[in-house]
Amino acid sequence: MYFGGWDGRDRMKDIDTKKCPVYMLTGEYDWSNTPAMSQATCDKIPGGKHQAMKGLGHFPATENPKVFVGY
């Protein structure tokens, strides 16, 4: 489901983060979209920012809302 269909990875370099800032958050324990995968995507976006959320997984807002809000 996550890896099929349209693939826009070759367009990441064209995102203008001055017009549309990109901030990516990934749960430390997210197995379907790991922090390494998110960082690799972010590295292709000039000016993009990524942060792994410690102690959280794929659904951080429901897993631990108090910790999630801090991000």
C-alpha positions as CSV (number, residue, x, y, z in Angstrom):
1,M,0.0,0.0,0.0
2,Y,2.7,2.5,0.9
3,F,5.2,1.7,-1.8
4,G,3.0,1.2,-4.9
5,G,1.6,3.5,-7.4
6,W,2.8,7.1,-8.0
7,D,6.4,7.8,-7.1
8,G,7.4,11.5,-6.7
9,R,10.9,11.0,-5.3
10,D,12.5,12.5,-8.4
11,R,10.5,15.7,-7.8
12,M,11.6,16.3,-4.2
13,K,14.5,18.6,-5.3
14,D,12.0,21.0,-6.9
15,I,10.0,21.7,-3.7
16,D,10.5,25.4,-2.8
17,T,10.6,25.4,1.0
18,K,10.6,29.2,1.0
19,K,7.1,29.1,-0.4
20,C,6.0,25.9,1.3
21,P,8.1,24.9,4.3
22,V,8.5,21.2,4.9
23,Y,8.6,19.8,8.4
24,M,8.6,16.0,8.8
25,L,8.0,14.2,12.1
26,T,8.5,10.4,12.4
27,G,8.0,8.2,15.4
28,E,11.2,6.5,16.6
29,Y,9.4,3.1,16.5
30,D,7.5,3.6,13.2
31,W,8.3,0.4,11.3
32,S,6.3,1.3,8.1
33,N,7.9,4.7,7.7
34,T,11.1,4.6,9.7
35,P,13.1,7.7,10.8
36,A,15.8,6.7,8.3
37,M,13.3,6.5,5.5
38,S,11.9,9.9,6.4
39,Q,15.4,11.4,6.7
40,A,16.3,10.1,3.3
41,T,13.3,11.8,1.8
42,C,13.9,15.0,3.7
43,D,17.5,15.0,2.4
44,K,16.2,15.3,-1.1
45,I,14.2,18.5,-0.2
46,P,16.4,21.6,-0.1
47,G,15.6,23.3,3.2
48,G,13.4,20.4,4.5
49,K,13.5,19.6,8.2
50,H,13.0,16.2,9.8
51,Q,12.9,15.1,13.4
52,A,12.4,11.6,14.9
53,M,10.1,11.7,17.9
54,K,11.6,9.6,20.7
55,G,9.4,7.0,22.3
56,L,6.7,7.2,19.7
57,G,5.5,5.0,16.8
58,H,3.3,5.4,13.8
59,F,0.3,7.0,15.5
60,P,2.0,9.4,18.0
61,A,-1.0,11.6,18.6
62,T,-3.0,8.7,20.0
63,E,-0.1,6.7,21.5
64,N,1.0,9.5,23.8
65,P,-0.7,12.8,23.1
66,K,1.3,14.7,25.8
67,V,4.6,13.7,24.3
68,F,3.4,14.3,20.8
69,V,2.2,17.9,21.6
70,G,5.8,18.7,22.6
71,Y,6.9,18.3,19.0
